[in-house]
Structure formats: structure tokens, C-alpha cells
């Protein structure tokens, strides 16, 4: 009998590093906020236009608008390549302030507007700021914008910094029939196969791919089950995952192309005839020019960074195949470009193009006293799509839980605000 795990059964709390903060002192004098948006990492961009607003209090909770600047272009207020700087007034007597930035448009080096459909806007983005009387408080924004790329090796691609990536999730072939790729070890014939594909290239530079665990939640209305699969191991068949998949496959490596460092990380899942109903698969992947292992798999902090989000309904209410052909940034939104927040997000696995094996970042381990099990080690995992907890060897693992924006796992603590 499967034992479910609920976070409420763990006799510990995980430190949420942003949960506590000091109130801004109430002062009567006017202060300033020196807002800077750093240069965009986009080739061929000659100008960018922004709107900046300052609020006394959270703008999503009724905070009052204190100041606004519109039409801020990097050609007039910055470096002409996406960066801008401005100083806006704030009210030091009004407590904590928030700065919100919108990227309103891009222009190429010839001054022509760049079609908004060809790039994914990461704004609006918001940061807290302390308003200090008679002083200017610096508030910096670092945006990494994903842009539709020339297709090249991919059907559809986006550029993440200087790395071009393609992604898709296919369950049907070009004729609209279920893919039949993996062999069912019981029947000996090929069965319905789901393919999650991710590939990137940065030309001649080193390319790193980053990926999370794959989470599948099935809910037939009476029972909810969570399935977790890791995207690592020996390439090739990796065995079944009952009752969901009769076989799994992993295929990673680099393609031998002249003067191009192109690597791929593809997963295949053989869907069982007895698969549960209403199953949805969720995973995230990204790419960069460097390893993130030293930061425990976390994307660059204080940076809004792009990644690819997979969210695929794979079975319907009868347990039958329901997914089709899902391209990156297609209208169905099943494989889409998303962005981290400023604290960064964790991708537990990574591989360097042409270098094996796939590496796994360390996860947060805490001592726990679990009801029914006694003393144990709780392993907490984080991803852009949420956090989860598992006990010991991982045979018991929770579903995904979403943290409020701006919070992250920061350590083990009896009081979630004890770091104040």
C-alpha cells in the first residue's frame, strides 16, 4: 500500500529566507530611488523603452502610486543597448516602497521596432526598496530576455543569453497517430511513447543544459498519486515505472557538427495501457554558458532568467492518451518560455555538452520526526514549479507545493523567521 506524505507530518519547518523583514523607519523627508536596468543580453538591439513606477506599499495590495517615469529609452537614459538609469522620488514617511518596471518595446540597431511576437517579455517585475530621507537608494534590475531565434537546427527555437534552444513534447506522429518507439518488455512490441525533447547550442562556446525532476500527478477524482522521475542515469532504456510507464528512455549527448557545440537531452516514456486517469506531467529546463552546481543548481540570482516549462496533460478521465504534438511557444502553451524571479530557481540536474555523466546538485537535507516513522532525514527539493519533500531513500515523496513569489528554501530551522 502506497504511503502518502504530507508536509504537515514533518515536525520541522524549512526556513523561508524572505519571510521576515524590518519595517522601514517612518521619516518625514523626501528621498530618492536610483533605479537601474542593466544592459539586455540580446544581439542586434539598439534601443529599449521602459516604464518605471514607485509605490508606497505593495501595488498588488492597494499601495499608493508615488512617482512614475514613462518613455525611458536606453538611447537617452542609458547605454543604447537596453540599459537605463533614473532617479524617482519616494516618501520616507510612508514606509516600505516597491519599484515596478515594464519593458515596453525593443528596437534594432537601425531604429526599427522589434516585433513583440518575436520576444518573450519578462516584465512587469517588482522589487522592494527602502526609502531613506535625503538620500538615493539604489534599486537594480537585471533582465535576461528570451527571443525567438532563427530556426537553424530546430523547428522552433529561442535564444537564452547567447544559447539557442529548441524544445517540444510529442505523443503523436505526423499522421496524428500515437508514437510507437519504446518496446514493452511484457508484450515485446512497441507501445505508445511520449517524447520530451530539449536541445541547445551556443555555437563554438561551451553549452550547459539544466533540468529539474519530472513530476507526474494523477487524479481520478478519488485518489491522487504523485510520480517523480529523475532525468539522469545511463543512456538508453531505464526500466518501467508502474503503473504509469511500461518503459522509460534517456538520450543525451552532443551532435558531431562542424564548429557547433550542440547538445540534446531527451526523455521518452512508454505509456501503459493501465495508466491512471487525469495525469499531468510537469518539468522545467534551461541553458547557459556555465555550470550552476556551485550554487546548488540555482540560476543566476538577482536576475530574471528564461527557462522552458513543460506542462502536459498525458491521460484523460478514462486513462487514455490525451496529449498530441506540442511545439515551443505554440498557442496551446504546453511547452512555453517562462522566467525565474530575482532569487533564482533550482534545476537539480545539469550536463555539459559533450561531457558525461549528468550531474546532480545537492539538495536540502533536514532532520525530521515523521509521524508513524520516527526520526528520519527529510530531503527538500526545489524547482521553478514548486517544492517537494521526501523521506530517506525517496520511496515516500510529497507532491509539489508552490511557495509565494520571492521565497526560497534557505536552510533548516525550527522557526521559519529565525533568521531575522
N, C-alpha and C positions, 0 to 999 in steps of 0.2 A: 504494500500500500504506500503510495507516494505521500511523504510528509511535506506539507506546505510550510513555508517560512514567512512570518510576518515581522516587520521591523519592530513592532510593538513587543515582541517576545524577547528582544535583546535588552539585557539590563545594562545598557550603556547608551550614551549619546555621542554623536560624532560632532566635532567642533565645526561650526559654520563660521568661517573667519570674518564674514561681514555682518554677523548678527548684532553686534553691539557697536555703538559709536557714541562719542561725546557730543553733546549739544553745542552748537556754535554760540559763543557768548553774545548776549544782546547788547549791541552798541548803537549809538545814535548817528555816527558819522558815516558819510558815503565812502564806499570802497570801490574797487575795480576788479574785474576778472579778465586776465590776459589770456585770451583763447587762441590756441594754435592748432591748426590741422596740418599734419605732416604731409610731405610730398607723396603722391599716389605712385604705386609701383606699376605703372602702365606705360608701355612704349607707345609713342606716337601721340601722346596727349599734350596739347599746347595750353589748355586752359581748363579750369573747373570753377563752377559757381556754387556758392553756399548761402544758406540762411542760418543765422545763429540767434537763439533766444535764451534769455536768462529769466529764471523763475524763482520767486521766494517760496520755497516749499515744493513738494513733488507735483509736477504738472499733471500727473495722472490721478492725483487725489485733490484737485482743486487749488494747486499752487498758483499764486498770482504772477502774471507777466510783469517783469521789472524793466526789461530792455530787449530790443530786437535790432538786428542788422540784416538787411537783405541785399541781394546782388553783390555779395562779396566774391570777387573773382581773383584767381591766383595771379593773373596778369597785372592787376592793380594793387593787390594787397599781399602778394607772396612772391613765389619763385617762377610763376608762369608754367608750372608743371604739376599743379594740384595743391600746393601748399598755400595757406593763408594765415594771417595773424590779425587780430583786432583786440581792442580793449573795450569792454562794455561795463557800465556802472552797475553796482549792486547795492543793496540796502543792508548794512551791517546790523541794523536793529531788528531785522525780520527773520533772523535765524538761518538755518541751512538753506543754501541755494542749489539749484540744478541748472546745468547748461545743456541745451539740446541743439544738435547740429543736423541740418539737412543738406545733402548733396543734390543740388537742383539740376545740374547739367554738366556735360563734358564737351569740349571742342578739340578738334585735331590741331596739328601744328600749323595748318593753313587757315584756321579760324572757323572752319565749318563745324556745325553741331554734330556730335556723335549720336546716332540713333539710340534712344533709350532702350530699345528692344535688344540691343547687342551687348548690354552690360547689366549686371545684377546689382541693384542699388542696396548697399548695406545700411542706409540711414532711414529714419532718424535714429541717432544714437544719443545717449544721455549720460552725463556724469554729475556726481555730487561735487559741490565746491563750497569752501568756507569763505564767506565774505568778511574781510578784515578792514576795519576803518582806516582810511588814509593810506591804503596800500593796494597793490595789484597782486592778486593771487593767480599763479599760472595754472591753466587748465589745458591739457594737451590731448589731442585725438589722433590716433594712428589708424587709418583705414586701408585695408588691402582689398581692392575691388576685383571681383572676378568678371571676365569679359568673354563673350563668345569669340572663339578662335577660328582661324581658317581651318577647315576641316582636316586637311592633311591626311594623317593615318586613321582618323576617326570619323564615324558618321556625324557625330555632334561632339563638340569639344568646348571647353572653357579654359581660359588662362588664369592660373593661380600664381601670383607673382610672375616668375619667368618660366613656369612649368605649365605645359598644355596637357589637359587631361580629358579623357573620354570615359563615359560610364553608361551602363544600361542594365536592365533586368528583363530577361526574355523567358517566357514559358511556352510560347508558340513559335512555329517556324513561319517562313514567308507565305505559306499557303494557309495559315490560320489553324494548323493542326498542332496538337501538343508536341513539344520537343521530345525526342526519344534518344537519349545519349548514354545514360548510365545503365549498366546491366544490373538487373535484380538478381542477387545471389540465390534466391529461392526458386524463381522461375527460369533463370538462365537467359532471359530475353531482356531487351532494352525497355525501360519503363519511362513514364512521364518525368521529365527533368526540368528543373528550374536553374537558370544560369544568372549569377550576379557577376558582372564584369566591371573591372576598373583598370585603366591603363594610362600611363603618363609618360611624357618626355620633356626634357629641358634642353634638347639638342645635344651638344657635346659636354655640357656640365653634368655633375653628379645629380641623380634624382633619388629622392626618398619618398616612399609611399607609406601612409599611415592609415590604420583601420581599427575599428572597435570590435568587440564581441558582436555576434549576430544573435538577436533576440527574436523569438517567435512566441507570440501569445495566442492561445486558442481559447475561445469562449463559446460554448454551445448553448449558453443560457442557463445551464445547470451547474457546470464545472468550468473553472478557469485553470488552465495549466500554462506554465512558463517553461520554455525550452531555450537553453543557452548553448551556442556553438562557438568555438574559437577558430579564427581564420588562419591557424598555423599548423605545423606538422609536416610530415613527409609529403611531397607532391604525389598526386595520384589518388587512388581510392582510399578512403579513410574509414570505411565501415558504416553500418546503419545507425540510425538514431530513432529507435522505435518509440511510439507508434507512428511517428511523423514521416520519417525518411527511410527508404529501404537501402540507400547508399548515399554517401557524400563524396565529393571530389574537391581537391585543391590543386590549382595550377598557377605557379608563379615563376617568374624569371625575366630575362631580358631577350629581346629580339636582336638578332645579328644584322643590324642595318648600318651601312657606312656612315660614319661621323654622327651617328644619332644614338643617344642613350635612352632607349625606350623600354620601359618595363611594364609588366602586367601582373595582376593579382586577381584571379578569377576563382569563384566558388560555384560548385554545382550541387544540387540537391535532388535526389530521386524521390518523388512524392509517392508515398504508399497508398494503396487502394483503400486502406483502413485509416487514412489520415483524419484527425479530428476536424470538427466544423469551425468555421469563422476564425481562421488563423491569419495573423498579420505579421510579416517579417519586417524588422527594423534594424538598420545598420548605418554606419557613417564612415566616410573615408576622406582623406585629404592628401596633399602632396607638398613638398618643399624642397629646398636645396640643402637641407641639413637635417641631422638626427635630432629627435626630441627626447631621446632616452634620458639624457642628463636632467631633464625637467620632468621625469616620471611620465613621459608621454604627452605632456601638456603643450598645446600650441602656443605660439608667442604671446606672452602676457602683455597687457595694456595695448593690445592690437585686435581690431575686428578682422578675423581671418576667415577666408572662404573654405567650405568643405562640401562634399556631396552627401546628400541624405537619401537613403533608400527607405521607403515605407510602402510595402507591397501586400495587399490582401491576396493570399495564395489559395485559400479554400472558402467556399460559400457555406450557407447554412446546412447543406447536405454533405459537406466534406468533399465536394467536387472541386476540381481546378477552376479558379476564377481569374487568375492573372493572365496577361497577354504579352504584348511587346511594349516595353516602357523605355523610351529614349530619355536622355538627359535633357531636363528643362522643357519637356513636352507639355502640352496643355493639360494632361491628366495629373501632373505634379507628383507622380510616384517616385521619380528619380530627379532630384532638384538640387539647385545650388542654395546653400544656406550659409550663415555666418555665426562664428563664435561671438561671445560678448568679450568685454575687456579683461576679464580674469582668465580667459583662455578655456579650452576644453581638452579633455583627455582622450587620446587614441591609444589604447593599450598595446597595440602591435604596430611594428614598422619593419620595412625591409629596404635595403639599399639596392638600387638597380644593379644586377649582375653579381650581387654578393648574397650568399645564403649562410645560415638559415634566417627565417623570420624571427625577429627578437620581440620579447615581451617586456614591457615596463613593469617595475614593481608596483604592487597595489597596497592600499592602506590596510594594515592588519591591526586589530584591536582585541584585547582580552574581553571576553564576554561571559555572562552567566545566562545560559539559554534555558528557558522553562522546558522541562522534560529531558534535557540533555546534560545540564550542569555546566561546569567550567569548560570553555572552548575558545577557539580563535575565530573571530569574525573577520572576514575579508570583504572590504568595501571596494566596489568598482564604480568608476565614473566615466561618463561619455557625454557627448553633446545632447543625447536624447534622454539622459537621466542617470540615476544611481541605482545600484543593487547591492545586496548583501548575501554572503554565503557562509556556511559554517564548515570549518575543517577542510575536507577534501573536495568540497564543492558539490557533493551529491544533493545537498539541500540549498537551493538558491531562490531568493525572492524575485518578484517581478521588478519592473522599472518604476522608480519614483522620481518625479520631477522636483528639482529644487527651485525656489524663487530666483528670479533673474539677479545675477550679481553674486550669488552664493556659491561656494565650492567646498569640497571636503578639505579640511586643513589639518586634521590630526584627531587623536582620541582624547576625549575629555568628559568628565562627569557632568560638567555644566557647559552647555553649548555656548555660553557667553563668557567663559572663564578667561579668555584671552584679553579682556578689556584692560 
